[in-house]
Structures are given as C-alpha cells and as structure tokens.
Amino acid sequence: MGPAPLTLFDLEPPSTPVPPNPLLAVRQVYAEPAALDSPRGRQVLARFPDAEVVEVPSHWQIPELHGNEGNVQRWVRVKTETLVLGVKKSLSARPNGRSAHFIAPSTANGCAMACAYCYVPRQKGYANPITVFTNIEQITGYLRRHVARQGVLTEPDQVDRDSWVYDIGENSDCSVDALVSDNVADLVATFRDLPTAKASFATKFVNRQLLDLDPRGRTRIRFSVMPDADARVLDVRTSRVADRIAAVDDFVAAGYEVHLNLSPVVLREGWEADWAGLLDHLDDVLSPAARAQAAAEVILLTHNRALHEVNLGWHPKAEELLWRPEVQQPKRSQNGQENVRYRNEVKRAGVARLRELVAAHAPWLRIRYAF
Ligand code: SF4
C-alpha cells in the first residue's frame, strides 16, 4: 500500500508570522495534543513563532483562563497574548431562522475584542481569548453534506431569497479569526462552490486580507454599526464605526454580499438624533451597488446581570448606557442566564421609531428583521 494521498489541508501554503498589530501579540498557546499535531495547528504556530506552547487535555480545562472577571488589564492582556488550539468534537448545524437558517459548527470561539455588552466573553473565563478549532477539514466536510441534504431553498424568506444561509461566526469575530488561521478562508472557499448556500458572519473589525478571498457572492458579511458616541464607550478594541462603513464598498466590489447589523440599539437620551445621523452618513457614502444589495438586522440591546456586575468593576461608564432598570425587564435565557431587555412597550416603540428613521434617512435599506 502506498502512502495516503495528500489532501488540500496537508498542502497548506507556508505561514508567515503575523505582522505586529495591537489586537494580537501572542506569547502563549494552550493546545490539545491532537490540535498541535494537525496541519492547521502547525499553521497557527508558524504565524506566532515566538509563542510558548502549553499542552492541555481539553480546550475547556485551562484554569489560568478563569477567575479574571473583574481585572480588565489582565483580561485584555490575555486576549492579546493568548490563543487556544482545540479540536471541535461534536459537529452539528443548529436551526436558527433569524439571522441565518442554520448556525454552522464553530471553527473558533472567543474574541480578541472586548465589547461591553458581548455574551461571548462569558464563556471560558471572562478573558475568553480566541480558540481555533483545527479540524477544519471535518467541519467543511460536514457543512458540504449538510447543505447537500437541504436541497434547494424553494420559498424565499427574510433570511435569503434563494439560498440556505449558515452563520459561521456565532461565537467569534471571523475577521479577526482570519488573522490567526486560514479557517475563514477555507469556509469562504467551501461556500464559493455551494450554489444553494451562503456563509454569513457579523463583524466589528475591518480585515482587508479578506478582500483577496474571492467569495463570488456566497459569503455575506454583516458589518455591525451603531452611533459613534455609543461605540466609543461600548465597542472596546474594535475598528471604528466609520472605518467599517468605509469598507463596505470595497467588500461589495470584492464579491461579498454586505449587509448591516444595526445593533445593538441602545436606548438613551438623544439616541434618535444619533441614529438619524448614522443613517444619513450611510446614505451619503455608500455606492449605488452597495445600496442595491444591502439589508439590515435591527437588534435592540439585551444585557445580562452577571456581565453588569463584572463591567462595574472595569467600565462603569458603559453600564450607564447598558443598565437602565427603569426601562428594562428580566428575561431568563434558555441556558438559565439572567438577561435583561427593554420592557415590551419600550422595545416596541423603539423598534417602530428605528424603522421610521430608516424609512426617512436610508429608504433603500431593507430591514430583514427587527426585534
Ligand atoms: S467583536 Fe463581537 S464577539 Fe468580539 S467582543 Fe465584540 S461583540 Fe463580542
């Protein structure tokens, strides 16, 4: 018997070290042995050649990453200096129906950014640095089979007119993940060849390396936007909102479908004027091509009691915007978390007002859903 044939993933182009950037200066990689031993794991290590490698039995069992809830200096340092390599064990695509038809199995979780309202940092200790799953070939194979089983989307819906949409970034920001490994490039390449399906992810980071991936309309990027006055307090370590908007035309020209997430909408004094200004800005700067394909999700803020307590320790100014018990009500989430959201009547009025603002200031922007 001859040697096993090489696969695409054995033939990874050699990785060069990641150029210095403020988000990632990796000094330590916690890795499961199987992840370390994989082509994708080796690619990540080649991008961060100076990092010390620490073997761990499971990417979920890293005591050093827990217990840092209130210590933001430590928190941000861990995000910048630490990566985790693991193998995604159970692969499944969960039905969704709002943002996408399905949530794809994650190829990463955690984030190098630190938005004050984000649910992602609540897993794996509050620092929750990026974990890269190295069994990308299994994940893309699973997705191809899952897409094939769906057949053709026969009824257009708010998610898409004719394709099954898979969210590939539920637990991470794919634009930053693409700095760390080629997982996102492989997902974009996978969906490029799937005429009945699309990948989709929301992002707050402009990574122009993604412009070279040739998605041919099969990947939807949703740039999240909010008034700059909110983002300057809440979106910690992200690209500035104006830079995200300035990137839209380039991503459309590069073959992405580009949507906008108007989220989270934070209700506060002056919110309507600031959202009107943001919508005017979109109306001023986006090209006709970008407007013609644009659509938006509108999501009013959901917050969380435990996260509120943590944030008070490092970023109380954010909590002045996020924690407003006089207009919020508790909402127990499916996993038992004590979430809070705007009271029903406040939320209803907020959604209706935002729809009016879009109709008045950016009437070309189709709202896919608002809640
Ligand atoms: S960019 Fe997204 S995943 Fe990262 S902290 Fe912000 S909201 Fe969370």
Boltz pocket constraint, residues with backbone or C-beta under 6 A from the ligand:
constraints:
  - pocket:
      binder: B
      contacts: [[A, 110], [A, 111], [A, 112], [A, 113], [A, 114], [A, 115], [A, 118], [A, 119], [A, 120], [A, 121], [A, 171], [A, 172], [A, 173], [A, 203], [A, 204], [A, 236], [A, 238]]
      max_distance: 6.0
